[in-house]
Amino acid sequence: MRLLFLFCLPFLMAGPVLAGSPTGDVASALESIAADELADHVNFLASDTLEGREAGTAGGKAASAYVADHFRRLGLEPAGDAGSYFQEFGEGYRNVLALLPGRDDDAATDGIVISAHYDHVGRGNRTNSYGPFGQIHNGADDNASGTAAILEIAEALASLDEAPRRPILLALWDAEEKGLLGSTHWVRHPTLPDLRPAFLINVDMIGRLRSNTLTVYGVRTATGLRYATSIANMREELELAFDWQQRRDSDHLPFFESDVPYLMFHTGLHDDYHRPSDDPDQINVEGLQSVARLMMTVALDMAERPEIPGFREQARRENEQLRQRHEQILKPQPRLGIRWNWKRSAGDPVLVTAVDPDSAAHRSGLQAGDRIVAIDGMDPTPIADLRPIVHAASRDAMIVVERGTPPERQTLEVQLPGKPLPFGLDWIEDNAEPDTVIVRYVVPGSTAARFGLQPNDRIHVGLALLSIRPEAVDASSERKDREAEQSLVIERDGRIRVLYRDDPQPD
């Protein structure tokens, strides 16, 4: 395995925008994203007055006018055609676009796009509704929720004393429900030809947060996106379900097909999807608030970076099946092949009770009744579980045993299969997650287990802390006190966690 250069968390989080713990101006702007204002936007956009916001209808036009008026009152620059907030296309359809210019002229050509579609399916028919047909489909979650989030983010961005380094384009697409027409039209006919969309955050149906879980798509489209999203999530503490599927049913798709890295947030389908019952009273506005704040934090992080990560071509060939194989828990192969008095307590002798045929122990001459004194120079008696020492031992190891009565000490040479796991930790690396160790297996009773590590945890700092050999638990009380202060920073399900080593305490 190549040598990992694991940065300390404070350095990873440093910069104009401290993604995990925003302060000052940014913190105030995030705080201004209010649940009651989100509810007001959803209530209007998903009211019967707009008759389901179908693209090209009076209700759709009213929704787009509402969005444009909001941008105008905030003083955001029009980013549509001919100095307006609109980009007209198709059969009376129109995208709504506004720009927050960046402060750095040298970064003015690479923009961050935050987008959602604002249209819905009107009164519904057999091609776009699960029924009943002919009734107003208000589309509170799909996608008044995403539209409301962008309106609140726009207000928060406009309140910043200092603009972000790069420009941020706020885009509300029309005619998504007719086949992603609005986003596709803009990608093919950009209204700001001098602005390259360098990164996209798209949201679709983010108003039904359940079990505090948010699905995140697109995390494989550039390197480091999982970690960046997890750091941005430190304030909201959502559980992030990273999905490798490249969905083809939302407005990130034309950007993805144009090699633009993206993230898409989604709180999941439900029984009201494309039905008249998708109404505002079903929206989890506090959850919507958390998702909106996460969106803005990620956007500001990308806008402030010296370099935006480029598109990762391998993402086109990755899917959920590959993720499941990638994250499956695989136990390492048995190494020694013995049974021992496993009910023993720490400090009791380790007595071999059986030797597996054709095992490394059998080939070395180890016998039932032997008392193990040392394995690869490590004394097993101070700890209750033998497995951490066996897995930590080198391939060519020496086992010291006492045999017979009176006991006679013997040294046996043993060739142990499999790679040594000196920390009790098997891991893999992934080129989409640089400077990261992904936990594959944790040996019970090992140093890694005492930190509370679990399979698929991501280790970003503190790997050196795992270099403590298993016998360290027999060290002096002073050293134990020092080790108790050791910590390990990990990411688990999109949440940053600090794990502390839980060593056995003396009686």
N, C-alpha and C positions, 0 to 999 in steps of 0.2 A: 504494500500500500504506500502510495506517495505520502510525503510529509505534509500534513495539513497545517496551514497557517490560520489558526483560530484567533480572531480579534477579540479584544475585550468588549463587552457590551457597551460601555460608555462611549468608546470610539466609534462603534458601529452606529450608535444613535446620534452622534454629534453632527452638527450642521445648523444652517439657518432655521430649519424646522426640525425640532426634536420629536420624531414621530411618535414615540411611545408616551412621552410626557410633555405635551406642548405647554408653553408658558407664555405669559404676556399677551401680546396682540393676537397671536394664533389661538391661544386658549380661550380668550374672550370671544373670538369669532366662532369657534366651535360651540361654545356655550350658547351662542345666540341662535343656534339651530333648535327651535323650540317645538315641542310636541303639539301644543295648541295651534301654532301657526301651520304646521304640517296638516293637522286635522282640518283647518279652514280651507286650505288648498284642495285637499281631497274632497271635502264636502261640496265645493263648487264644481270641480271638474267632473265628479261622479253624481251630479244632481240630475234629476229628470229633465230639467230645463235644456240640457245639452244633448238629450236624446241619444246617448251612447257614443257621441264624438266620432261617428264614422267619417272617414276621410272624404273630403269633398262636399260634405253636407253643411247646413247652417250651424249645427251643433259643433262640428269639427272646426269651422271658421271661428266660432265664438271662443272655443278653447284656445286656439292659436292666438287670438287677439288678447286674451287674458294673460297668456305667457309673455307676449311681446310688450304689453303694457307694464308688466312687472319688471322686465329688463329695462324698459325706458325710465321708470321711476328710480331705479337704482343707479342710473347713469352709465350703464354698460354700453360699450360700443356696438352698434349694429354690425352684424356679420353676414347678412343676407345679400340679396341682389340690390344694386343701385342705391346703396346707402340705407337700406331698410333692414328690418329684422327677419324678413321672409325670403325664402327661396321657393318660388312657384314652380310647379312641374305637374305633369300628368293631367288628369281630369279634375282640375280645380283643387289639387293638393298643395300643401305648402309646409316646408320645414321652418322652424323658428330657431334663429341662431344669434348668439351674443358673444362678445369677446371681452375678456379682461386682459389687456396688454401686459406683457412682462416688463420688468425693470431693466433687463440686460439686453442691449441692442445686439450683442454678439450671439445671443441665444434666441433671437426673435423669430427664427425660421422653423424651430422645432416646438410644436405646440402639444399641450395635453388636452385631450377631448373628453368631456364628461357628457354622457348622452343617455337618453331614454326615449321611447316613443310615447306620444301623447294621445294617439288615436285609439279607438276601440271598434266594436262591431255593430254599432247602431242598435237596431231592433232585432238583429240576429236572423239568420236563415240557415238552411241545411248545409251550407258550405262553411259556415264560420261559428256555429253555435251548437251546443248540446241540448238546447231547448229549455223551456218552451219558446217557440219562434214567434216573432211579431211583437214581443214585449221589449221595453227599453232595457238594454244591457248596459248598466252604468259603468262597469269596469273600474271599480274602486281600487282593486289590487292591480288589475291589468289595464292600463298602467298609470292610473292616476297617482298611485303610490310613488312610482319612479319619477313622474313629472313633479310632484310636490317636493320630493327630495332635492331635485335640481333647483327649484325655485328658492328653497331655503339655503342651499349652498351658494347660489348666486348672491343672495343678500349677505351671507357671511363673508364671502370673498370681497364684496364691494366695501365691507366695513374695515378691511385691513388698512393699517396706516401705510404699509409698504407693500407694493405689489410683489407677487412671486417672481422668481428669476425668469421663468419662461411664460409665454402667454397661455391662457386657459380658454378654450372654446367650449361654450355651453350650447349643446345641440339637442333640440326636441324634434324628433323625427315624426313625419306624418306617413300614413299608409303602410305602417309595419304589418298591420293585419291583412293587407292585400298582397303580401309577399316581400316584405322588407324594402318597399319601393323608395321610401324617403332616404334612408341611409345609403342605399345603393346609388341613388341619383347624386347625392352629395359627393360620394367617393369618386364617381366618374366625372362630376362637374363641380369641383370645389369652388365655393364662393370666395375663398381667400387663397388664390393660387400661389402666393408667396409663403404660405404657412403649410409646413409638412406635418401631418398628424403622426407624432412620434410615439404616442402611447394613448390608449383608449381605456376609459372606465365606463362600461355600459351597465345599466340596471334595468331589470324587467321583473315586475311582480316582487316587490320587496316589502309588502305590507302585512304579511302573515307570518311573522317570526314566531316559531314554535320551539320550545325546549332550548331557547337561546341559540339556535343553530342556523347559520347562514351558509348556503352553498356558494362556493367560489369556483368559477370556470376560468380557463385561460392561464392558469398559474404556470404552465409549462411553455408559454409562448416567448418567454425571455428568461434568462438566468437570474436567479435570486428573487423571483417574485413571491414565492411562498414566505421567505423570511421577511421581505419588505412588508407584506400584508400583515404578518403576525406582529411585527414591531408596531405597525400603525394601529393594531387592535389592542394594544396594551391599555388604552383608556376604556374602551367599551367592553372588553373581556367576552366577546362573542365566541362561541364554539364554531370554528370554521371547518366545513367539510369540503376539502379540496378535490374537485372532480376533474379528471383528465379528459373527459369527453369534449370534443369540439362540436357543440350543438349548432344546428343549422337553422334554428327557428327564432333568432333574435338579431338585433342590429349590430352586434359585434362581427357577424359573418363577413360582410363586404370588406371590413377592415382587416380581418384575419386573412382573407384571400388576397389582400394587397400587402401582406407582410408587415402589418402593424401589430405589435404585441398588445395584449389587452387583458383586462380582468372583467368578468361579468358577475354581478351579485344577484342572488335569487333566493327567495325564502320558501320556494316549493309550490307545487300544484295543490289543488284542493277541490272539493266537490262543487264549489261555486264557479270554477273556471269556465269562462265563456257561457255563463248562464245569467239570467236576470237577477239572481240572488247575490252577485258580487257587488255588495253595497258598502257604503262607508262605515256602517256600524260594525262591520267585521274586521276593520283594520286595527292592528296593534300599533298604535301611534308611538308608544314608547320604543318598541322595537324598530319602527321606521326611523325614529330619531337616532338610534344607535347606528343603524346602517348608513344613514346620511352623514353622520360625523365620521364614520370610518371611510366613506368615499372621499370626503374632503381631505382627510389626513393623508390618504394614499396619493391623492392628486397633488397636494403641496409637496410631499416627499419627492415625487417624480419631477415636479416643476423646479425644485431647488437643486437637483443633482448636477454635478459637473458633466456627467454623461448619462444618457438614458440607455438602458440595456437594449441591444438590438434584437431583432426577431430571431427566434430559435427554430430553425427549419425542422428539427426532429419532432416538434409538436404535431406536425401533420400526420405522423405515423403512430402517435400515442393515443391510448383510449383507456376506458375504465378497466377493461380486462387486463391490460398491461399493468395498470396501477395495482390491481389486486394481486397479481403475481409478484410484483415488485415489493409489496408490503406483507406478503405472507410470512408467518412465523416459522422458521426452520431451525429445529434444534440441531446443534452440532453432534457429530457421531460420537458414540461412547469411546472413551480413550483407554481406560485401564481394564475394565471388565471384572470387577469384584463385587461381592456383597460384604458389608461390614456391620458392626453393631450400631446401626443408625439411630437407635434410641438413646445412645450415650449422651452425656452432657459434656460441655466444654471442660477440659482438664482430664477427662477419663481417657484411658488408652484406646487406640483404634485397633480393633481386633478383626482380622479377616475371617468371615464366616463361610464364604464360598468363592470359587474362582470359575469364571465362565470358560467353557472349552474354546480353544483356538483364539483366545483373547491375548492382548499385550501382556497382561498379568500372567497368564498361563505360559506363554513363551518365555517369560523372564524367570520362571521357576517359583513364583509366588505361590504360597500354599495356604489352605484353610488352617486357621490356628496361629498364623504369623501375627505378631504385633508390629504395626508400622510405626517406626521411630521418626522417619523423615522421608519426604518426597522432593527430589530436586533441591535439597538443602532446606526445605521448609518443614517446620515442626507442625504436625496436624493436631496435636492434642489441645491447643488453646481454643479451637473453634469446634462447634458441634457438627458441622457439615463438612465432609471430606471433598465434595465436588469442586469448590473453588480452587483448592490446591491442585487437584488433578488437572483441571482445565488450565491452570496457570503454568504448569510444568512445561519445560522444553521438550522437544521431540525425543531427544536422546537424554534420558534422565536416569538418575541413580535413586533406588529405593533402599533405604536402610530398614531392616526388620530385626526383631528378636524372635528366635525360634527355639523350641525345646525347653526341657527342664534339667538343669538350670538353664535359663535363657542364654542363648549364644547369638551375638550380633553378626549379621551378614549384610553385605551390600550387593544388590542385584541390579544389573543393567536392564533397562526396559526401553523399548522403542514405542513411543506413544503415537498413534495415528492422529490425524487432524492437526489444525494449527493451534498453537498455544493461545490462550485467552487470559493474559496476565491480570486483567482488570475484572475478569468475569463477564466480559462484554464482547459479543461478536457484532460487527458493524459492516456497512457497505457505504459506498459513495455514489453520488449521482451528479452528472455534469450539469443538470438543471439547478442544482443547489450547491453552489461552490462554497468552500470553506465550511463544510457541514459534514458531520458524522451522523449517519442514520442507524439507530440501534436495531439490530436484527434479532438478537437473543441475549437474555440476561441469565447468568448462572445463579441459581438459588444460593443464598448465603454469601455471595461474593461482595466485593467492594461496590460494584455497580448496583447490586441489589440493595445494599444498605443505603445508597443514595436514593433509592426508590425509582430507578430507571425502568422503563417499560419498552417493549418492542415498538418500533416506529417513532420513538422520541427522536428529536433532532438536537444534537449537541452543538452549540455555537461557541461556547467559551468553557474554560476550566477542564479541558481534557487532561491536562497534566495532573490534576488532582486524583485521577484514577490510577496513577502509577504506584499507589500504595499496595504493597504485597499483602496477602490475606493474614499473615502472621502479625501484622502491625497492631491487631487488637490486643496483643499481649504486651504492648509498650507501656511505658510509665504513665501514671495518671496525668502528668503534666503534658505529655505528648497527646494523650487522649483528649484533654481539654482543648488543645490546639487544633486537633483534627475535627473536633465537634463544630468548630467555627467554619470549616471548609464548606464551600457551597458550589453548586454546579448550575449553570443557567441553560435551560433547555426550551424547546418549543414542542408543545403537545397539542394537537388539534387546533393549531392556530393561536394558541395562548402561550405567552412567555411565562415560564415557571422558574423559580429558584428552588432547587432541591438541596436539602441539608443532609449530610451523612448521619445516619442513625446507628451509631455503634452500640453494642451491648454495654451496659453499665455494670460496674462491679457491685457485688452485694454489700 
